[in-house]
Amino acid sequence: MNVDVSDAALCALADQVGRNALANHQTLVTAESCTGGWIAKTLTDIAGSSSWFECGMAAYSYEAKQALLGVRPQTLEEHGAVSRETVIEMVSGALVHSGATVGVAVTGIAGPGGGTEDKPVGTVWIAWKKRGGYPTAVVFHFDGDREAVRRQTVAAALHGLLDLMN
């Protein structure tokens, strides 16, 4: 992914997301694992975000994913935290547990450890969903160190929100 992931670029993306949300009378929720709240932070850095940002949940552990987002234990056991199934349950749960109309969820392996042959460092699943709609989930394979993977994840999540809201 050859996208500008500088602070300025992420801020500009978040501003665009906010303007779209406001124009379309939408509110946002984030469910984050590997980014630890970075998407929510980027969105709430925008002045006036309280008009369109509902809440963000940073759910790192299996227990938090289950308690905060309603991810089923069977899903985590069968597919693991970094999977299409888990990220879809995360975004769906975020919408159920909030008043938001649009959600994004991320789960991945930012590194430097934790990767496997099947799921190497840089593997990230992102899901987007509108309330009442069907989720979309995409797997990404980002390069770089922990910060680079996380920055690319934030950028991809914000780009996906823009696509979903248009």
N, C-alpha and C positions, 0 to 999 in steps of 0.2 A: 504494500500500500504506500504509494508515494504522495502523501498528503502532508500539508503543513500542520504540525502538531505543537507549535509554539504556544505559549500562554496567550499571546495576542490572537492567534488563529482560533484557539478554543473559545476565547471570550467572544470573538466575532460570530462564531457558530452558535454559541449559547444565546447571544442577542437575537440572532435570526430566529432561533427556535422560540424564544419568548414572544417576539413580534407575531409569529405565525399563530402561536397559542392564543394570544390576546385577540387577534383578528378573527380567529375561528371559534372563540369562546370555549377553548379547551383548557384543561388543567392536567398537570403532569405528575407522575409518580416514578421514582427510580427504585430498583431492587438491585443492589450491587454486591458482588463478592470480590472479585480480584481488583476492582478499582477502589474499594473501601470508602465509597462516598464521594469520589472525585467528580462524578457526573453531577451529583446534586450540588456540590460545592461550586462547580463551574456555572451551573444554572442560577444558583442563588447569589452569585457574584454580580448578577445583572440587577441594577436598581429597578424596583417595581416588580420583582419576581413574585412577590406575595400575591399578586393578581392572578398568576397562572401556575405557580409551583405549589403542589399540594404537600408532598412529603417525599423523603428518601429513606430507604432502609438498607443499611449495610449488614448483610447476613453472611458471615464468613463460615461459621461452623455448620455441620449437618443439623445440629439442634436448633440453631437460629433459623436456618432455612425452613425447618418444619414449623417452628413456633410462630415466626413472624409472617411467613409467606405461604404456609400450608403445603409445602412440598411433602409428598408422601414418603415415608421411610422406605417403602418398596422401590420407589424410583431411584433413590440414592443408593440403595443396596445393589440394584440390578444394573444401573447405568453410570453411577458415580455422580459427583457434583458437577463435573465438567462434561455436560452432555446436552443434547437437544431436548431430551425429555425434561431434565431438571430446569433448564432455562425457561422453557414454556410454562412449567408449573410456577416458577418464580414470577414471571410477568403477569400471569393470570391471578396469582395470589396477591400480588401488589395492588392490582385493580380491585379485587374483592375486599381487601382490607383498607382501602382508602376511598375517598370520594372522587378521585381523579378520573378523567375521561381517556387519557392516553398513558401507556406505561412502557418502560424500557427495563430490561433486566440483562445483567452480564455475569458470566461465570467463566473462569479460565485459569490458566497457569502462567503467572507473570514471571516466575523464576526468582532467583537463579536455579533453585532446586524444584523438585516436585514433578518434573516431567517423566514420561515413560515413552516407550517406543510407539505405542498407540496414540498417546497424547503428549507430544513434546512441549517443552517450554515455548510459550507464544501461542498455544492453542486457546482460543477464546470463542465462546458461544454468546451471541447477542440475540435477544428476542424483543420484538415490539408488538404492541397490541392496542387497539382501540376498544373501549368498553362496548360490549355486545358484538365485537367482531372476532375474527380468527387471528391467532398469533402468526407471526412470521419469525423464523429462527434461521440464523446464518452462522456458520463456523468460519472463523478467521485464523490465519497462521501468521502472526506478527513476528518481526525480527527485532533483535536488540536486547538490551538489558531490561531489568524490571521496570524502570521508569519509562523506557521507550514503549514497551508492550502496553503499559497502563495508559500512556498518552494516546497511543493509536486506538486503544479500546474506547476511550472517551470520545475521540473524534468520530469513530465509526458509529457509536451509539447516537451522537448528536446528528450526524448525517442521516441516519435511519429515521430519527424522529422527524426531521424536515421532510423526508420522502413520505412518511406516513400521514403527516398533517396536511400535505398539499392535495 
